[in-house]
Amino acid sequence: MLITQLITENAKHYPDEPALIEINSRKQIPGNEEAYRNARRELTWKETEEMVCRIANLFLDRSYGKGSHIGIIMRNNLEWLPVWLGVLRMGGVVVPLNYRKSAEELYDQITRADLCAIVVDPSAGQRLMPVRHRLRNVKQVFVCGSGFMLPQETESLQEAIENSRPEDPGIPLLREDEAAIYYSSGTTGQPKAVVYTHHTLEEAVIREWKNHHQTHGDCFICIPPLYHVGAKLHASGNLLVGAPTVLMTGFNVACFFEILEREKVSIAFLLLPWVQDILECLREGTLDLSGRDLHAFRLLHMGAQLIPPEIIAKLRRQWPTLSLDISYGLTESGGPGIMDLGSDNIDRAGSVGRPAPGWEAMITGPDGSEITDGTPGELLMKGPGMMKGYLDNPEATAQALEGGWLHTGDIARRDSDGFYYIVDRKKDIIISGGENIIPAEVEHFFRERGDIVDAAVFGVPHKRLGEVVAAVVTLSADSKAGQEELEAFCETIPSFMRPRHLFIGQVIRNATGKADKNAMRKHYGPMCTPETDLRCRQTCCKDRQ
């Protein structure tokens, strides 16, 4: 059943039950009842269905017909998902964009996706204004929210939908119809525009329901930005059972646990940085959960990047009875969960699990032949609901889907029991003096040191060796370690893997929690000079450069 049909069914069966709940953590004051009420907004299933239909009819009445490309550039809010669903309901192709992008980056993505209308929040609308006059194919910009006076060519979304019809427009939708365009995260290059069909979204809903085992009594909290495919699709299993989804806008550790208690949240999907924040607060003693009733909280799900085994060990010590799970997916695969570890296998932390039902996996070598002995190679996946392809890029599509397999670009290995371990991104492998260095192995080394809470390793150009290793480490608040101590710590790493440039600072991550190695190369790369080369400094042999 298509996503749009699930909304209608839930409105019939659970009309007055909550479907979407927004909690603005910036308005929360933990323990303050009035502040919590002011921070909370809610839509029932009936209200959600009506808003979806009003939005669908709004676009149809403005002559945006089936197949029209309509963008969303908004921070998470209560209207985000109804807008997304409304575009799907009217047969349009919905294109969520990253509101953090610059005006020029947005211009590029809007132009590439050939948008004819856009829904923005006031902040994104303001950012878009410098390039608005160049967006000649964009006929209308609708603004959701208040707080900024935009030019006359924009229109209030709320006012527009109030005058729109709440009945289903009755547009026939086929599974093979194009439904959405998502830009890949682009941590290793320019983001590609990935095209989904309605079948892609349908399969994602079923897959995530099987991974999370939702029932009608569950409540899922969603925090990552909704423009990212993984955020909402992780929670999409709720649609099959009519369970509510809580949207937490912004992340604050104390507010997070207050929401868990008040809303009786049972499932949370958290990115690694937020898990690290929670564990750091517990370690420092700044988070007291002794009075919290968290009995409903049954599953903590993680993904979007490698989850270090030591993180799992700390979570198990803190919450021995809480189920933990890790999954794997890509934008090109139709979203998350194409591999799932499952809470029963959490002792294999470090693995992303085995292929989801209906999916196959294969490890291949440089020549394309299958590897079966546990040696790392490129991971290939095949299953229902993969992307249709890259927008207007048949060559890249053919390369990514060669032979009917999705070439993920991830380096992985498979153990004798069929569990897969993501070693690193193919494009992130550092080749230094002919040696292949896997950044994740060096990052794991750093995280084993108790006062290092985050680490990222990437390659920087080197005149003689081609590339050398650079590392950024984030220390805990109470760490007394300095540069010299950390440099001495690195002496225990095999010499060919040892960082030549070491920085104490913040790991740059994108909105989905992935280390943005392109951004780090740009930020830290200029600092990687002969003067900061550890080997050069330690040997005083600059002529070896």
C-alpha positions in Angstrom: 0.0 0.0 0.0 1.4 3.4 -1.0 2.3 5.9 1.8 -0.5 8.2 0.8 -3.0 5.4 1.2 -1.7 4.6 4.7 -2.5 8.1 5.9 -6.1 7.7 4.7 -6.5 4.4 6.4 -5.2 5.6 9.7 -7.5 8.6 9.5 -10.4 6.2 9.2 -9.3 3.8 12.0 -7.7 6.3 14.5 -9.2 9.7 13.6 -8.7 11.4 16.9 -5.4 9.8 18.0 -2.2 11.7 17.6 -0.3 11.2 14.4 2.4 13.9 14.6 3.7 15.7 17.6 6.2 18.6 17.4 8.3 19.5 20.5 10.5 22.6 20.1 13.4 21.9 22.5 14.4 25.6 22.3 11.2 26.5 24.2 11.5 23.7 26.7 12.5 24.3 30.3 12.9 20.8 31.8 10.4 20.3 34.6 8.3 23.4 33.6 4.8 22.3 32.7 3.7 25.5 31.0 6.9 25.8 29.0 6.4 22.2 27.8 2.8 22.9 26.7 4.0 26.0 24.8 6.7 23.9 23.1 4.3 21.2 22.0 2.0 21.0 18.9 0.0 18.1 17.6 -2.0 16.8 14.6 -4.4 13.9 14.8 -4.6 11.4 12.0 -7.8 13.1 10.8 -6.2 16.5 10.9 -3.1 15.1 9.1 -5.2 13.6 6.3 -7.1 16.9 5.9 -3.9 18.9 5.7 -2.4 16.5 3.2 -5.5 16.8 1.0 -5.6 20.6 1.3 -1.9 20.9 0.2 -2.5 18.5 -2.7 -5.5 20.5 -3.9 -3.6 23.8 -3.4 -0.9 22.7 -5.9 -3.4 21.2 -8.3 -5.5 24.4 -8.3 -2.4 26.4 -9.1 -1.9 24.3 -12.2 0.9 22.2 -10.8 -0.1 18.9 -12.4 1.0 15.3 -11.9 4.8 15.0 -12.3 5.5 18.6 -11.2 8.7 19.0 -9.2 8.0 20.8 -5.9 10.7 21.6 -3.3 10.8 21.8 0.4 13.4 23.9 2.2 12.4 24.0 5.9 13.7 23.1 9.3 11.8 20.3 11.0 8.3 21.4 12.0 4.7 20.0 12.2 3.9 21.0 8.7 6.9 19.4 7.0 5.5 15.9 6.6 2.0 17.0 5.6 3.6 19.1 2.8 5.8 16.1 1.7 2.8 13.8 1.7 0.6 16.5 0.0 3.0 16.7 -3.0 2.9 12.9 -3.2 -0.9 12.8 -3.0 -1.3 15.2 -6.0 1.1 13.1 -8.1 4.0 15.5 -7.8 7.7 14.8 -7.3 8.7 16.1 -3.9 12.3 17.4 -3.6 13.5 18.1 -0.1 16.6 20.3 0.1 19.1 21.1 2.8 18.2 24.4 4.4 21.8 24.8 5.6 23.1 25.2 2.1 24.2 28.6 0.8 22.0 30.6 -1.7 24.3 29.5 -4.6 24.2 25.9 -3.6 20.4 26.0 -3.3 20.3 27.7 -6.7 22.3 24.9 -8.2 20.1 22.1 -6.7 16.8 23.9 -7.5 17.9 24.3 -11.1 19.2 20.8 -11.5 15.9 19.4 -10.1 13.8 21.8 -12.3 11.5 22.9 -9.5 8.4 24.8 -10.4 7.3 25.7 -6.8 9.0 25.7 -3.4 7.8 25.6 0.2 10.1 27.4 2.6 10.2 28.5 6.2 11.1 32.2 6.9 14.7 31.5 7.4 15.2 29.5 4.2 13.0 32.0 2.4 15.3 34.8 3.4 18.4 32.9 2.3 16.8 32.2 -1.0 16.0 35.8 -1.8 19.4 36.7 -3.3 19.0 34.2 -6.1 15.2 34.3 -6.4 15.2 36.5 -9.5 17.4 33.9 -11.3 15.0 31.0 -10.6 12.9 31.6 -13.7 11.1 28.3 -13.7 10.0 28.6 -10.1 6.5 30.1 -10.4 5.7 30.3 -6.7 7.4 30.3 -3.2 5.1 29.4 -0.3 6.2 30.5 3.2 5.3 28.2 6.1 5.5 30.2 9.4 6.0 33.8 10.4 8.7 36.1 11.6 10.1 37.5 8.4 8.5 39.8 5.8 9.1 38.3 2.4 8.6 40.0 -1.0 5.2 40.1 -2.7 5.9 37.1 -5.0 5.7 34.8 -2.0 2.5 33.6 -0.3 1.6 32.3 3.1 1.2 28.5 3.1 -1.2 28.6 6.0 -3.5 31.1 4.4 -3.4 29.3 1.1 -4.3 25.9 2.5 -7.2 27.3 4.6 -8.9 28.2 1.3 -8.1 24.8 -0.2 -10.4 21.8 -0.3 -9.9 19.0 2.4 -11.2 16.2 0.1 -8.9 13.6 -1.5 -8.2 14.9 -5.1 -8.4 11.4 -6.5 -5.2 11.5 -8.6 -4.4 7.9 -9.7 -0.9 6.9 -8.5 1.1 4.0 -9.8 4.0 2.3 -8.0 6.3 3.1 -10.9 5.5 6.8 -10.9 8.3 9.1 -9.9 7.7 10.3 -6.4 10.7 12.1 -4.9 14.2 13.3 -5.6 16.8 13.3 -2.8 20.3 14.7 -3.0 22.9 12.3 -1.6 24.9 13.6 1.4 27.9 14.5 -0.7 30.6 13.8 1.9 33.0 12.6 -0.8 31.9 14.7 -3.8 29.1 16.8 -5.3 25.7 15.5 -4.2 23.8 13.5 -6.8 20.1 13.8 -7.4 18.6 10.4 -6.7 15.1 9.6 -8.1 12.6 7.5 -6.2 9.3 6.0 -7.3 6.3 5.4 -5.1 7.4 1.8 -4.9 10.7 2.9 -3.4 9.0 4.6 -0.6 6.5 1.8 -0.1 9.3 -0.7 0.3 11.1 1.5 2.8 8.0 1.6 5.0 7.7 -2.2 5.1 11.5 -2.6 5.6 11.6 -0.3 8.6 8.5 -1.7 10.2 10.2 -5.2 10.0 13.4 -3.7 11.5 11.7 -1.9 14.4 8.7 -4.2 15.0 6.3 -1.3 15.6 2.9 -1.8 17.1 0.0 0.6 17.5 1.1 1.3 21.0 4.6 2.5 20.0 5.8 6.1 19.8 8.8 6.9 17.7 11.0 10.1 18.2 12.6 11.6 15.1 15.3 14.2 15.5 17.5 14.3 12.3 16.5 16.8 9.6 13.6 15.6 7.6 15.2 16.6 4.3 17.4 13.6 4.8 15.8 10.4 3.5 16.8 8.3 6.5 15.2 10.6 9.1 11.5 10.2 8.3 11.8 6.7 6.7 13.2 5.3 10.0 10.0 6.3 11.6 7.8 5.4 8.6 6.9 1.9 10.0 4.6 3.8 12.3 2.4 4.5 9.3 1.6 0.8 9.0 0.3 0.6 12.5 -1.2 4.0 13.1 1.4 4.9 15.8 2.4 8.5 16.6 5.7 10.2 15.6 7.4 12.8 17.8 9.4 15.5 16.0 12.0 16.9 18.3 13.4 20.2 16.8 16.9 20.7 18.0 18.7 18.3 20.3 19.3 18.9 24.0 20.1 16.0 26.3 17.9 17.0 29.3 15.0 17.9 27.0 15.4 14.6 25.1 14.8 12.6 28.3 11.9 14.8 29.4 10.2 14.1 26.0 10.8 10.4 26.4 9.0 10.4 29.7 6.1 12.8 28.9 5.3 11.3 25.5 6.0 7.7 26.5 8.5 7.3 23.6 9.3 3.7 22.9 11.7 3.9 19.9 14.4 6.5 19.3 16.7 6.9 16.3 19.9 8.7 17.3 22.9 9.8 15.4 26.3 9.1 16.9 27.1 12.6 18.1 23.9 12.7 20.2 24.7 9.3 21.7 28.1 10.7 22.6 26.5 13.8 24.2 24.3 11.6 26.4 27.2 9.4 27.5 29.4 12.4 28.2 26.7 14.0 30.4 26.3 10.7 32.3 30.1 10.4 32.7 30.3 14.0 34.0 27.4 13.6 36.3 25.4 16.5 34.8 22.5 14.2 33.8 20.3 12.7 36.6 17.8 10.2 35.4 17.0 8.7 38.7 13.5 10.3 38.9 12.6 9.7 35.2 9.9 7.1 34.3 11.4 5.6 31.1 9.7 2.3 31.2 8.2 2.7 27.7 11.6 3.2 26.1 12.4 -0.2 24.5 14.6 0.4 21.5 17.5 2.7 20.6 18.4 2.5 16.9 21.5 3.9 15.4 23.0 4.3 11.9 24.0 6.8 9.2 27.7 6.1 10.0 29.9 3.5 11.7 28.9 3.0 15.3 32.1 2.1 17.3 31.8 -1.1 19.5 32.9 0.9 22.5 29.8 3.1 22.3 27.6 0.0 22.4 29.5 -1.3 25.4 28.9 2.0 27.3 25.2 2.0 26.4 24.8 -1.6 27.6 26.4 -0.8 30.9 24.1 2.2 31.4 20.9 0.5 30.2 21.3 -3.3 30.4 17.6 -4.1 29.4 17.4 -1.5 26.5 17.3 -3.1 23.1 20.0 -1.7 20.8 20.1 -1.9 17.0 22.3 -0.8 14.1 21.3 -0.6 10.5 22.8 0.4 7.1 21.4 2.0 4.0 22.1 4.6 1.3 20.1 7.2 -0.5 20.6 5.1 -3.6 19.2 2.0 -1.9 15.9 3.7 -1.2 16.9 4.7 2.3 17.8 2.9 5.5 17.6 -0.6 6.8 18.8 -2.7 3.8 21.0 -4.3 6.4 20.1 -4.6 10.0 22.0 -6.1 12.9 19.0 -6.7 15.2 19.1 -6.4 19.0 19.7 -10.1 19.4 23.0 -9.7 17.6 24.2 -6.6 19.3 27.2 -8.5 20.7 28.5 -8.3 17.2 28.7 -4.5 17.5 30.8 -3.2 14.7 28.8 -5.1 12.2 25.8 -3.6 10.3 24.2 -7.0 10.3 22.8 -9.1 7.4 20.8 -8.2 4.3 17.1 -7.3 5.0 14.5 -9.8 3.7 14.5 -9.7 -0.1 18.0 -8.2 -0.3 21.3 -9.7 -1.4 24.8 -8.6 -0.8 28.2 -9.4 -2.4 31.8 -8.3 -1.8 33.9 -7.7 -4.9 37.5 -7.1 -5.6 39.1 -4.5 -7.9 38.5 -6.7 -11.0 34.8 -7.1 -10.1 35.1 -10.8 -9.0 33.4 -11.9 -5.9 35.4 -12.2 -2.7 34.3 -14.9 -0.2 37.2 -15.3 2.1 36.5 -12.4 4.4 38.9 -10.0 2.6 37.6 -6.4 2.4 36.2 -5.3 -1.0 33.5 -3.1 -2.4 30.0 -3.9 -1.1 27.3 -4.5 -3.8 23.6 -4.7 -2.8 20.5 -5.8 -4.7 16.8 -5.7 -3.6 13.4 -4.2 -4.0 12.8 -0.5 -4.0 16.2 0.7 -5.1 16.5 4.1 -6.7 15.2 4.5 -10.3 18.5 6.3 -11.0 20.3 9.6 -11.0 18.3 12.5 -12.4 19.4 13.3 -16.0 22.6 11.3 -15.6 22.3 8.0 -17.4 26.1 7.3 -17.4 26.3 7.6 -13.6 23.1 5.5 -13.2 24.5 2.7 -15.4 27.7 2.7 -13.4 26.0 2.6 -10.0 23.5 -0.1 -11.1 25.8 -2.1 -13.3 24.6 -5.7 -13.6 21.5 -5.0 -11.6 23.6 -4.5 -8.4 24.0 -1.2 -6.5 27.7 -0.5 -6.3 27.7 1.2 -2.9 31.2 2.6 -2.9 31.6 1.2 0.6 34.5 -1.1 1.6 33.1 -4.1 3.6 34.0 -7.6 4.7 31.8 -10.5 5.5 32.4 -13.0 8.4 31.8 -16.7 8.3 28.3 -16.3 9.7 27.2 -13.9 7.0 27.5 -10.7 9.0 28.8 -7.6 7.2 31.2 -5.0 8.5 31.6 -1.6 6.8 35.3 -0.9 6.8 35.2 2.5 5.1 34.1 4.5 2.1 35.9 3.5 -1.1 36.7 7.1 -1.8 38.0 7.7 1.8 40.7 5.0 1.6 44.1 6.7 2.0 46.9 5.5 -0.3 50.2 6.5 1.2 53.4 5.3 -0.4 51.5 2.5 -2.0 50.0 1.3 1.3 46.2 1.3 1.7 45.1 2.8 5.0 41.6 2.5 6.3 40.6 5.6 8.2 38.1 3.7 10.4 40.9 1.6 11.9 42.8 4.7 13.0 39.6 6.3 14.3 38.9 3.2 16.4 42.4 3.4 17.8 41.8 7.0 19.0 38.4 6.2 20.5 39.9 3.4 22.7 41.6 6.2 24.6 39.1 7.2 27.3 39.3 11.0 27.0 38.9 11.1 23.2 35.1 11.4 22.5 35.3 11.8 18.7 37.8 11.3 16.0 38.1 11.6 12.2 40.9 10.6 9.9 41.4 11.6 6.3 44.1 11.9 3.7 45.9 15.1 2.7 48.2 15.5 -0.3 51.9 14.8 0.1 54.6 15.5 -2.5 56.5 12.3 -2.1 54.0 9.7 -0.7 50.9 10.9 -2.6 48.9 11.2 0.6 49.5 11.1 4.3 47.2 10.7 7.3 45.6 13.7 9.0 43.5 13.3 12.2 41.2 15.5 14.2 40.3 14.4 17.7 37.8 15.9 20.1 38.7 15.6 23.8 36.3 15.2 26.7 35.6 18.4 28.7 37.8 17.3 31.7 40.7 16.0 29.6 44.1 17.5 30.5 45.8 15.9 27.5 47.8 18.2 25.3 49.4 18.0 21.8 52.6 16.4 23.0 50.8 13.7 25.0 48.6 12.8 22.0 51.5 12.7 19.6 53.3 10.3 22.0 50.1 8.2 22.1 50.2 7.9 18.3 53.6 6.3 18.5 51.9 3.0 19.2 50.1 3.0 15.8 51.9 1.1 13.0 54.2 3.6 11.3 52.5 3.6 7.9 49.1 4.3 9.5 50.4 6.9 11.9 48.9 10.5 11.5 51.4 12.9 10.1 49.2 15.9 11.1 47.2 15.8 14.3 44.7 18.5 15.4 42.7 18.8 18.6 39.3 20.3 17.7 35.8 19.5 16.6 35.1 16.8 14.0 33.0 18.5 11.2 29.9 16.5 10.7 27.0 17.0 8.3 23.3 17.1 9.5 23.1 13.3 9.4 26.0 12.9 11.7 28.5 11.7 9.1 32.0 13.0 9.3 32.3 15.5 6.4 35.8 14.7 5.2 35.5 17.1 2.2 34.8 19.9 4.7 37.6 18.8 7.0 40.1 18.7 4.1 39.1 22.3 3.2 39.3 23.4 6.8 42.4 21.6 8.1 44.2 20.9 4.8 45.8 24.4 4.7 47.2 23.8 8.2 49.0 20.6 7.0 52.4 22.1 6.3 55.9 20.8 6.8 55.9 22.6 10.1 53.0 20.5 11.4 54.3 17.2 10.0 54.9 15.1 13.1 57.6 12.9 11.5 59.4 16.0 10.2 59.3 17.6 13.6 60.4 14.4 15.4 63.3 13.5 13.1 64.4 17.0 12.1 64.9 15.7 8.6 62.9 18.1 6.4 64.9 17.0 3.4 62.9 13.7 3.5 59.8 15.6 2.5 
